Amino acid sequence: MDDFFGSFLVLVYLAFIIFIIAAVWKVFEKADQPGWAAIVPIYNIIVLLKIVGRPVWWILLLFIPLVNIIIAVIVYVDLAKSFGKSTGFGIGLLLLGIIFFPILGFGDAEYEGPAAATA
């Protein structure tokens, strides 16, 4: 019985992870970037910075403790604004990405261009 329950939990977890990957993949595709980039470590951050209009060297700032928190907030707020969403939605992407990335990826939001380029 325990093996069945453990296997069931693993399958549910894998299905959930695949769903989140599909949501981020869809967000990347909406921004005219390759969806597969969402699953490649480091490169996905480079593509995300390109989507929001921030310079690629910002990836170095993500390796500095405490600074990385501020940069993450800025990038996710820019991501939300790049899709015509509010600052609150950007904070939601950062804190509750499990909920907000599927809304952004599978919802009716359209990519409006890099938000940082217009700021």
TAGIRA-V805104 format. One line per field, one symbol per residue. burial: b if it has 24 or more other ideal C-beta (glycine too) atoms within 12 Angstrom, else e. Layout:
# TAGIRA-V805104
burial = ???
This chain:
# TAGIRA-V805104
burial = eeeeeeeeeeeeeeeeeeebbebbbbbbebbebeeebbeeeeebbbbbbbbbbbeeebbeebeeeeeeeebbebbbbbbbbbbebeeebbebbbeebeebbbebbeeebebeebbbeee
